[in-house]
């Protein structure tokens, strides 16, 4: 089933992309285990990493990662999916949660960047929530397009973001960092880009008004705010309007899911990062007729799935992001 439309088979012919595959692939970030990386002036800098979410602690190893704030991101658990390459996404989500729970450096909380379920069914939400709660962490959610089928997200919002006033977008502060949850999966056209809308953008402007430009921001949403690959709907139509509001701040990190792989883009002080899924991979931008589950050998599946840890080692620069696969 394609991430283009939950009811679409993903086999439609796509138009010629506005962004070339070469340019999209040039944005590929390191997604393998054993690398912790940050961006300094737009240049990726890797650090050796024995373990990200388990094993020897960074502080014990003398690595300066005992940061001010650490949290984890998971995405695209797709509970209810039952086809190749992963007929049991609950098992791989459970594996991800076990890794997080056993971390020698416990994160402060967790972000889930959408597609919690595959078909927005109550039993899928129940299963996902039960597994995620096993991490013992406060978890902040945004919906994916698979979470809002049939009811514009009402069931999702009441369960996973009840303090959002039924809209799904909200913000909170943690240890000097301001977190902003945005919803860009409502009112979508089949195969189209994400959409925020005037009401949400007005809310975002009001949320940011009066905040110090030195406040680090972390924005999390499901579909990319930047145009990764418009021919496949991998982007947000009015994402540039949101980014214009974010650019004046000195440290902005934008985290999303949807495309089931790690890509990055840097625009000044704004770092945009996509994430791996815990369910199944998708093809690289432009590689094949369209998006959807990428079939891989069962022995290789966990190498394509993963989780992310984010460490603010100080509040005067970009955080460190570490992506690790479920096979590592």
C-alpha positions in Angstrom: 0.0 0.0 0.0 1.4 3.3 -1.0 2.0 6.3 1.2 0.6 8.4 -1.6 -3.0 7.5 -0.6 -4.0 4.9 2.0 -6.5 3.5 -0.5 -4.3 3.7 -3.6 -2.3 0.8 -4.9 0.7 3.0 -5.6 1.1 1.9 -9.2 0.0 5.0 -11.0 2.4 6.6 -13.4 4.0 9.7 -11.8 4.8 12.9 -13.6 8.4 14.0 -14.2 9.8 15.1 -10.9 10.5 18.7 -10.1 13.6 17.6 -8.2 16.0 15.3 -9.9 16.8 11.9 -8.4 20.5 12.9 -8.4 19.8 16.0 -6.3 17.5 14.0 -4.0 20.1 11.3 -3.5 22.7 13.9 -2.8 20.7 14.7 0.4 21.2 11.2 1.7 22.4 11.2 5.3 24.3 8.5 7.1 21.7 5.9 8.2 23.9 3.1 9.3 24.5 2.0 12.8 27.7 3.1 14.6 27.6 6.8 13.5 26.6 9.7 15.6 26.5 12.9 13.5 25.9 16.6 13.7 25.9 19.5 11.3 28.3 22.4 11.7 27.7 25.1 9.2 26.0 22.6 7.0 28.9 20.1 7.0 28.1 16.7 8.5 30.6 15.6 11.1 30.6 12.0 12.3 31.7 10.7 15.7 32.5 7.1 16.5 29.7 5.5 18.4 29.9 2.1 20.1 26.2 2.1 20.9 23.4 4.6 20.6 20.6 3.1 22.6 22.4 0.5 24.7 25.7 -0.8 25.9 28.4 1.5 27.3 27.2 5.0 28.2 28.7 7.9 26.4 29.8 9.5 29.6 31.5 6.4 30.8 33.4 6.2 27.5 34.6 9.8 27.9 32.4 11.0 25.0 30.9 14.4 25.6 27.3 13.2 25.0 25.9 13.4 28.5 23.9 16.3 27.1 21.5 18.8 28.5 18.5 17.0 26.9 18.1 13.7 25.1 15.1 12.2 23.4 14.2 9.6 20.8 12.2 9.6 17.6 10.3 6.7 16.1 8.1 6.8 13.1 5.8 4.9 10.7 5.0 1.9 12.8 2.1 1.0 10.5 0.4 -1.4 12.9 -2.1 -3.4 10.8 0.1 -3.7 7.7 0.3 -7.5 6.9 2.2 -7.8 3.6 5.7 -8.1 2.4 8.3 -7.2 3.4 7.0 -7.2 7.0 3.7 -9.0 7.8 4.3 -8.4 11.5 5.1 -4.7 12.1 4.1 -5.1 15.8 7.1 -7.3 16.3 9.5 -4.8 14.8 7.9 -1.9 16.8 8.3 -4.1 19.9 12.0 -4.6 19.1 12.5 -0.8 18.7 10.8 -0.1 22.0 12.9 -2.8 23.8 16.1 -1.1 22.5 14.8 2.3 23.8 13.8 0.8 27.2 17.2 -0.8 27.6 19.2 2.3 26.8 22.0 2.9 29.3 21.3 6.6 29.0 17.6 7.0 29.4 16.0 9.6 27.1 13.7 12.2 28.6 10.8 11.4 26.3 9.9 10.0 22.8 8.4 11.5 19.6 6.3 9.5 17.2 6.1 11.2 13.8 3.1 9.5 12.5 1.5 6.5 10.7 1.1 4.9 14.0 -1.5 2.7 12.4 -2.1 1.5 8.8 -5.8 1.9 8.5 -6.9 4.1 11.4 -8.6 1.2 13.1 -9.2 1.3 16.9 -7.5 -2.1 17.4 -4.4 -0.9 15.5 -4.3 2.2 17.7 -4.7 -0.1 20.8 -1.9 -2.4 19.8 0.5 0.5 19.0 -0.3 2.4 22.2 0.3 -0.7 24.3 3.6 -1.4 22.7 4.9 2.2 22.8 3.8 2.6 26.4 6.2 -0.3 27.2 9.1 2.2 26.8 8.0 3.9 30.0 8.4 7.3 28.4 6.1 10.2 27.9 5.4 10.1 24.1 4.3 13.0 21.9 2.5 12.1 18.7 1.6 13.6 15.4 -0.6 11.8 12.9 0.4 10.3 9.5 -2.1 10.1 6.6 -2.8 6.5 7.6 -4.0 7.7 11.0 -6.7 10.0 9.8 -8.7 7.8 7.4 -12.5 8.5 7.5 -12.7 10.9 10.4 -10.1 13.7 9.7 -8.1 12.4 12.7 -10.7 12.8 15.4 -10.1 9.4 16.9 -6.3 9.9 16.7 -6.3 13.3 18.3 -8.6 12.3 21.2 -6.3 9.4 22.0 -2.8 10.6 21.2 -3.0 14.4 21.5 -6.0 15.2 23.7 -4.5 18.6 24.8 -4.4 19.9 21.3 -7.9 21.1 21.3 -8.9 18.6 18.6 -6.6 20.2 16.0 -3.6 18.0 16.5 -1.0 20.8 16.6 0.5 21.9 19.9 3.8 22.9 21.5 5.7 22.4 24.7 9.0 23.3 26.4 11.6 21.0 27.8 14.8 22.1 29.4 15.1 25.3 27.4 14.1 23.7 24.0 10.8 24.6 22.4 9.0 21.7 20.7 6.3 22.2 18.0 4.0 19.5 16.7 2.5 20.3 13.2 -0.1 18.4 11.3 0.3 18.3 7.5 -1.8 15.2 6.6 -5.3 16.5 6.4 -7.2 17.7 3.3 -4.8 15.9 1.1 -5.4 15.1 -2.6 -4.5 11.6 -3.8 -0.8 11.7 -4.6 -0.5 15.2 -3.4 1.8 17.0 -1.1 1.2 17.7 2.6 -0.8 20.7 3.7 -0.7 22.9 6.8 -3.4 25.5 6.1 -3.8 29.1 7.1 -5.3 28.4 10.5 -2.3 26.3 11.6 0.2 28.7 10.1 -1.4 31.6 12.0 -1.2 29.5 15.2 2.5 28.8 14.5 3.2 32.5 14.0 1.5 33.3 17.3 3.3 30.5 19.1 6.7 31.8 18.0 5.9 35.5 18.6 7.9 37.0 21.4 10.3 34.0 21.8 14.0 34.7 21.9 15.7 34.0 18.6 18.3 32.0 20.6 15.7 29.5 21.7 16.4 26.1 20.1 13.4 24.8 18.2 12.5 21.2 17.4 9.6 20.9 14.9 8.1 17.5 14.3 5.5 16.5 11.7 4.8 13.6 9.4 5.4 14.6 5.8 8.6 16.6 5.0 8.2 20.4 5.2 10.7 20.6 2.3 10.1 19.3 -1.3 12.0 16.0 -1.2 10.3 14.6 -4.3 7.0 16.3 -5.4 6.2 13.7 -8.0 5.6 11.3 -5.2 3.9 13.8 -2.9 7.0 13.9 -0.7 6.8 17.4 0.6 4.3 20.1 1.9 2.6 22.5 -0.4 2.8 25.4 2.1 5.9 24.2 3.9 7.9 27.2 2.8 5.5 29.5 4.8 6.3 27.5 7.9 10.0 27.6 7.2 9.9 31.3 6.7 8.6 31.7 10.3 11.3 29.4 11.6 14.3 30.8 9.8 14.9 33.8 12.1 15.8 31.4 15.0 19.4 30.3 15.6 18.8 26.6 15.9 15.9 24.8 14.2 15.6 21.0 13.8 12.7 19.7 11.8 12.0 16.0 12.2 9.6 13.9 10.1 8.8 10.5 8.9 6.6 9.4 5.9 9.4 8.4 3.5 10.9 5.6 5.6 14.5 6.5 5.1 17.0 9.0 6.4 17.5 12.1 4.2 18.7 15.6 5.2 18.6 19.1 4.0 20.3 22.2 5.6 19.1 25.7 5.0 21.2 28.1 7.1 20.3 27.4 10.8 17.4 25.1 9.8 18.2 21.3 9.7 15.5 19.1 8.2 15.8 15.3 8.8 13.6 12.5 7.7 13.6 9.2 9.6 13.5 5.4 9.1 10.3 3.4 9.8 9.9 0.6 12.3 7.7 -1.3 9.7 9.2 -1.3 6.2 11.5 0.6 3.9 10.5 2.7 0.9 12.5 3.2 -2.3 14.9 6.1 -2.8 13.3 9.1 -4.4 12.6 8.4 -8.1 13.7 4.8 -7.9 10.8 3.0 -9.5 7.3 3.9 -10.5 6.2 5.3 -7.1 6.3 5.1 -3.3 5.2 2.1 -1.3 6.7 -0.8 0.7 10.0 -1.8 -0.7 10.4 -5.6 -0.7 13.7 -6.8 0.8 14.8 -10.2 1.9 13.6 -11.1 5.4 17.2 -11.4 6.6 17.9 -7.8 5.5 14.7 -6.2 6.8 16.0 -5.0 10.1 18.9 -3.3 8.5 16.3 -1.0 6.8 14.4 -0.1 9.9 15.5 2.1 12.8 15.2 4.6 15.5 16.8 8.0 16.2 18.2 9.6 19.3 18.7 13.4 19.6 21.1 14.9 22.1 21.4 18.6 23.0 24.9 18.7 24.4 24.5 22.5 24.8 21.8 25.0 24.0 23.9 27.2 21.8 24.1 25.0 18.7 22.6 22.2 16.7 21.8 18.9 18.5 23.5 15.7 17.7 21.4 13.1 15.8 22.1 9.4 15.8 20.3 7.0 13.6 20.6 3.3 14.4 19.0 0.3 12.6 17.2 -2.5 14.4 19.9 -4.9 13.1 22.7 -3.2 14.9 
